[in-house]
Amino acid sequence: MKANVKLNDDMMVGDYDRWAPVYDLVFGPVFKRGRQIAIEAAERVGGRILEVGVGTGISLQDYSRENRIVGIDISASMLEKAHARVRELGLTHVEQLAVMDASDLDFVDNSFDVVVAQYVVTTVPKPEATLDEFARVVKPGGEIILLSRVSDETGLRRSIEHLVAPAARKLGWRTEFGWERYLAWLSHKPEIELIERRLTPPFGHFSMIRFGKREMGALVNGHNSLAAANS
């Protein structure tokens, strides 16, 4: 199993390294509005923000200078372009850029006010482990903000997804990643609550998903209320 995971990781790194030279040109305009929506949500919380899958740093200049931004990506080639962008634009609010595996973050617990992951969860080899890491490093009272492809279970869009699945996999996207998978993960995370899910451009094929991490007092009170109800 570990060998297969390592193989998948290496393949994904290679895919993104190849995309690095043209990523902004191909994907920049298409996902611009989605990125704006995610950043607007992150800035309503503000503070120290982790962007997972920061890529070429295309979002970095859109964050307020009042926030501190840390960006990680699995592709060193992508990050080279992000570092160049930080230097060229004088993005002094960017605290750190680092090569890192999203499912094994090198940060202590409760390090960030917000975790932002744009078009990441359905591309990584271990989605649930990645979500676990987001929940670990976000502070109580903070938010996890995802832009994610959520597959349809039925209907015409589901049929289309099956047809385009081979091409989508070459881009690293899972077209079969349904909402029930998020709900299954959430059911094992009493400290995490769903705040919002809404469709975003392009064409409503993606969703912005906001999870909140409960304050310790709220979590304890919730457990006490559940215990009382079951007694």
Contacts in CASP RR format, 6 or more apart in sequence:
PFRMAT RR
TARGET T0000
AUTHOR 0000-0000-0000
METHOD contacts of the structure
MODEL  1
MKANVKLNDDMMVGDYDRWAPVYDLVFGPVFKRGRQIAIEAAERVGGRIL
EVGVGTGISLQDYSRENRIVGIDISASMLEKAHARVRELGLTHVEQLAVM
DASDLDFVDNSFDVVVAQYVVTTVPKPEATLDEFARVVKPGGEIILLSRV
SDETGLRRSIEHLVAPAARKLGWRTEFGWERYLAWLSHKPEIELIERRLT
PPFGHFSMIRFGKREMGALVNGHNSLAAANS
5 125 0 8 1.000
5 126 0 8 1.000
8 125 0 8 1.000
9 74 0 8 1.000
9 101 0 8 1.000
9 125 0 8 1.000
12 74 0 8 1.000
12 123 0 8 1.000
12 124 0 8 1.000
12 125 0 8 1.000
12 172 0 8 1.000
13 74 0 8 1.000
13 75 0 8 1.000
14 75 0 8 1.000
15 170 0 8 1.000
15 171 0 8 1.000
15 172 0 8 1.000
16 55 0 8 1.000
16 73 0 8 1.000
16 74 0 8 1.000
16 75 0 8 1.000
16 77 0 8 1.000
16 78 0 8 1.000
17 75 0 8 1.000
17 76 0 8 1.000
17 77 0 8 1.000
17 78 0 8 1.000
19 26 0 8 1.000
19 78 0 8 1.000
20 55 0 8 1.000
20 56 0 8 1.000
20 75 0 8 1.000
20 77 0 8 1.000
20 78 0 8 1.000
20 80 0 8 1.000
20 81 0 8 1.000
23 55 0 8 1.000
23 56 0 8 1.000
23 58 0 8 1.000
23 78 0 8 1.000
23 81 0 8 1.000
24 56 0 8 1.000
24 58 0 8 1.000
24 81 0 8 1.000
28 58 0 8 1.000
30 202 0 8 1.000
31 118 0 8 1.000
31 119 0 8 1.000
31 147 0 8 1.000
31 202 0 8 1.000
33 200 0 8 1.000
33 201 0 8 1.000
33 202 0 8 1.000
34 118 0 8 1.000
34 147 0 8 1.000
34 200 0 8 1.000
34 201 0 8 1.000
34 206 0 8 1.000
34 208 0 8 1.000
35 58 0 8 1.000
35 59 0 8 1.000
35 62 0 8 1.000
35 118 0 8 1.000
35 147 0 8 1.000
36 62 0 8 1.000
37 147 0 8 1.000
37 200 0 8 1.000
37 208 0 8 1.000
38 59 0 8 1.000
38 116 0 8 1.000
38 118 0 8 1.000
38 145 0 8 1.000
38 146 0 8 1.000
38 147 0 8 1.000
38 208 0 8 1.000
39 59 0 8 1.000
39 62 0 8 1.000
39 63 0 8 1.000
39 116 0 8 1.000
41 143 0 8 1.000
41 145 0 8 1.000
41 208 0 8 1.000
41 210 0 8 1.000
42 49 0 8 1.000
42 63 0 8 1.000
42 67 0 8 1.000
42 114 0 8 1.000
42 116 0 8 1.000
42 143 0 8 1.000
42 145 0 8 1.000
43 63 0 8 1.000
43 64 0 8 1.000
43 67 0 8 1.000
45 113 0 8 1.000
45 114 0 8 1.000
45 142 0 8 1.000
45 143 0 8 1.000
46 64 0 8 1.000
46 66 0 8 1.000
46 67 0 8 1.000
46 113 0 8 1.000
46 114 0 8 1.000
47 66 0 8 1.000
47 67 0 8 1.000
47 68 0 8 1.000
47 113 0 8 1.000
47 114 0 8 1.000
48 67 0 8 1.000
48 68 0 8 1.000
48 70 0 8 1.000
48 95 0 8 1.000
48 111 0 8 1.000
48 112 0 8 1.000
48 113 0 8 1.000
48 114 0 8 1.000
49 63 0 8 1.000
49 67 0 8 1.000
49 68 0 8 1.000
49 69 0 8 1.000
49 70 0 8 1.000
49 112 0 8 1.000
49 113 0 8 1.000
49 114 0 8 1.000
49 115 0 8 1.000
49 116 0 8 1.000
50 70 0 8 1.000
50 71 0 8 1.000
50 72 0 8 1.000
50 107 0 8 1.000
50 111 0 8 1.000
50 112 0 8 1.000
50 114 0 8 1.000
50 115 0 8 1.000
50 116 0 8 1.000
50 137 0 8 1.000
51 59 0 8 1.000
51 60 0 8 1.000
51 69 0 8 1.000
51 70 0 8 1.000
51 71 0 8 1.000
51 72 0 8 1.000
51 116 0 8 1.000
51 117 0 8 1.000
51 118 0 8 1.000
52 71 0 8 1.000
52 72 0 8 1.000
52 73 0 8 1.000
52 102 0 8 1.000
52 115 0 8 1.000
52 116 0 8 1.000
52 117 0 8 1.000
52 120 0 8 1.000
52 130 0 8 1.000
52 134 0 8 1.000
53 71 0 8 1.000
53 72 0 8 1.000
53 73 0 8 1.000
53 74 0 8 1.000
53 102 0 8 1.000
53 117 0 8 1.000
53 118 0 8 1.000
53 120 0 8 1.000
54 60 0 8 1.000
54 71 0 8 1.000
54 72 0 8 1.000
54 73 0 8 1.000
54 78 0 8 1.000
54 79 0 8 1.000
54 82 0 8 1.000
54 97 0 8 1.000
55 73 0 8 1.000
55 75 0 8 1.000
55 78 0 8 1.000
55 79 0 8 1.000
55 81 0 8 1.000
55 82 0 8 1.000
56 78 0 8 1.000
56 81 0 8 1.000
56 82 0 8 1.000
56 85 0 8 1.000
57 71 0 8 1.000
57 78 0 8 1.000
57 81 0 8 1.000
57 82 0 8 1.000
57 85 0 8 1.000
57 86 0 8 1.000
58 85 0 8 1.000
59 116 0 8 1.000
59 118 0 8 1.000
60 69 0 8 1.000
60 71 0 8 1.000
60 82 0 8 1.000
60 85 0 8 1.000
60 86 0 8 1.000
60 89 0 8 1.000
60 91 0 8 1.000
60 94 0 8 1.000
61 85 0 8 1.000
61 89 0 8 1.000
61 91 0 8 1.000
63 69 0 8 1.000
63 93 0 8 1.000
64 93 0 8 1.000
65 92 0 8 1.000
65 93 0 8 1.000
66 93 0 8 1.000
67 93 0 8 1.000
68 93 0 8 1.000
68 95 0 8 1.000
69 91 0 8 1.000
69 93 0 8 1.000
69 94 0 8 1.000
69 95 0 8 1.000
70 94 0 8 1.000
70 95 0 8 1.000
70 96 0 8 1.000
70 97 0 8 1.000
70 98 0 8 1.000
70 112 0 8 1.000
71 82 0 8 1.000
71 94 0 8 1.000
71 96 0 8 1.000
71 97 0 8 1.000
71 98 0 8 1.000
72 97 0 8 1.000
72 98 0 8 1.000
72 99 0 8 1.000
72 100 0 8 1.000
72 102 0 8 1.000
72 105 0 8 1.000
73 79 0 8 1.000
73 82 0 8 1.000
73 97 0 8 1.000
73 99 0 8 1.000
73 100 0 8 1.000
74 99 0 8 1.000
74 100 0 8 1.000
74 101 0 8 1.000
74 102 0 8 1.000
75 99 0 8 1.000
76 99 0 8 1.000
79 97 0 8 1.000
79 98 0 8 1.000
79 99 0 8 1.000
82 97 0 8 1.000
83 97 0 8 1.000
85 91 0 8 1.000
86 94 0 8 1.000
86 97 0 8 1.000
98 106 0 8 1.000
100 106 0 8 1.000
102 117 0 8 1.000
102 120 0 8 1.000
102 124 0 8 1.000
102 130 0 8 1.000
102 133 0 8 1.000
103 124 0 8 1.000
103 125 0 8 1.000
103 126 0 8 1.000
103 129 0 8 1.000
103 130 0 8 1.000
103 132 0 8 1.000
103 133 0 8 1.000
104 129 0 8 1.000
104 133 0 8 1.000
105 133 0 8 1.000
105 136 0 8 1.000
105 137 0 8 1.000
107 137 0 8 1.000
108 137 0 8 1.000
109 136 0 8 1.000
109 137 0 8 1.000
110 137 0 8 1.000
110 138 0 8 1.000
110 139 0 8 1.000
110 140 0 8 1.000
111 137 0 8 1.000
111 138 0 8 1.000
111 139 0 8 1.000
112 137 0 8 1.000
112 138 0 8 1.000
112 139 0 8 1.000
112 142 0 8 1.000
113 138 0 8 1.000
113 139 0 8 1.000
113 142 0 8 1.000
113 143 0 8 1.000
114 138 0 8 1.000
114 142 0 8 1.000
114 143 0 8 1.000
114 144 0 8 1.000
114 145 0 8 1.000
115 134 0 8 1.000
115 137 0 8 1.000
115 138 0 8 1.000
115 143 0 8 1.000
115 144 0 8 1.000
115 145 0 8 1.000
116 145 0 8 1.000
116 146 0 8 1.000
117 130 0 8 1.000
117 134 0 8 1.000
117 144 0 8 1.000
117 145 0 8 1.000
117 146 0 8 1.000
117 147 0 8 1.000
117 148 0 8 1.000
118 146 0 8 1.000
118 147 0 8 1.000
119 147 0 8 1.000
119 148 0 8 1.000
119 149 0 8 1.000
119 173 0 8 1.000
119 206 0 8 1.000
120 130 0 8 1.000
120 146 0 8 1.000
120 148 0 8 1.000
121 127 0 8 1.000
121 130 0 8 1.000
121 131 0 8 1.000
121 146 0 8 1.000
121 148 0 8 1.000
121 177 0 8 1.000
122 148 0 8 1.000
122 149 0 8 1.000
122 173 0 8 1.000
122 174 0 8 1.000
122 177 0 8 1.000
123 172 0 8 1.000
123 173 0 8 1.000
123 174 0 8 1.000
124 130 0 8 1.000
127 177 0 8 1.000
127 181 0 8 1.000
128 185 0 8 1.000
131 144 0 8 1.000
131 185 0 8 1.000
132 189 0 8 1.000
134 144 0 8 1.000
134 211 0 8 1.000
135 144 0 8 1.000
135 189 0 8 1.000
135 191 0 8 1.000
135 192 0 8 1.000
135 211 0 8 1.000
135 213 0 8 1.000
138 144 0 8 1.000
138 212 0 8 1.000
138 213 0 8 1.000
139 213 0 8 1.000
140 191 0 8 1.000
140 213 0 8 1.000
140 214 0 8 1.000
140 215 0 8 1.000
140 216 0 8 1.000
140 219 0 8 1.000
141 212 0 8 1.000
141 213 0 8 1.000
141 214 0 8 1.000
141 215 0 8 1.000
142 212 0 8 1.000
142 213 0 8 1.000
143 195 0 8 1.000
143 210 0 8 1.000
143 211 0 8 1.000
143 212 0 8 1.000
143 213 0 8 1.000
144 192 0 8 1.000
144 210 0 8 1.000
144 211 0 8 1.000
144 212 0 8 1.000
144 213 0 8 1.000
145 208 0 8 1.000
145 209 0 8 1.000
145 210 0 8 1.000
145 211 0 8 1.000
146 207 0 8 1.000
146 208 0 8 1.000
146 209 0 8 1.000
146 210 0 8 1.000
146 211 0 8 1.000
147 200 0 8 1.000
147 206 0 8 1.000
147 207 0 8 1.000
147 208 0 8 1.000
147 209 0 8 1.000
148 177 0 8 1.000
148 206 0 8 1.000
148 207 0 8 1.000
148 209 0 8 1.000
149 173 0 8 1.000
149 174 0 8 1.000
149 175 0 8 1.000
149 177 0 8 1.000
149 205 0 8 1.000
149 206 0 8 1.000
149 207 0 8 1.000
150 177 0 8 1.000
150 178 0 8 1.000
150 179 0 8 1.000
150 182 0 8 1.000
150 206 0 8 1.000
150 207 0 8 1.000
150 209 0 8 1.000
151 158 0 8 1.000
151 161 0 8 1.000
151 174 0 8 1.000
151 175 0 8 1.000
151 176 0 8 1.000
151 177 0 8 1.000
151 178 0 8 1.000
152 158 0 8 1.000
152 161 0 8 1.000
153 178 0 8 1.000
157 205 0 8 1.000
161 168 0 8 1.000
161 175 0 8 1.000
161 176 0 8 1.000
162 175 0 8 1.000
164 175 0 8 1.000
165 175 0 8 1.000
165 176 0 8 1.000
168 174 0 8 1.000
168 175 0 8 1.000
169 175 0 8 1.000
179 197 0 8 1.000
182 209 0 8 1.000
186 192 0 8 1.000
186 193 0 8 1.000
186 194 0 8 1.000
186 211 0 8 1.000
190 214 0 8 1.000
190 219 0 8 1.000
190 223 0 8 1.000
191 213 0 8 1.000
191 214 0 8 1.000
191 219 0 8 1.000
192 211 0 8 1.000
192 212 0 8 1.000
192 213 0 8 1.000
192 214 0 8 1.000
193 211 0 8 1.000
193 212 0 8 1.000
193 214 0 8 1.000
194 209 0 8 1.000
194 210 0 8 1.000
194 211 0 8 1.000
194 212 0 8 1.000
195 210 0 8 1.000
195 211 0 8 1.000
195 212 0 8 1.000
196 208 0 8 1.000
196 209 0 8 1.000
196 210 0 8 1.000
197 207 0 8 1.000
197 208 0 8 1.000
197 209 0 8 1.000
197 210 0 8 1.000
198 207 0 8 1.000
198 208 0 8 1.000
199 206 0 8 1.000
199 207 0 8 1.000
200 206 0 8 1.000
200 207 0 8 1.000
200 208 0 8 1.000
END
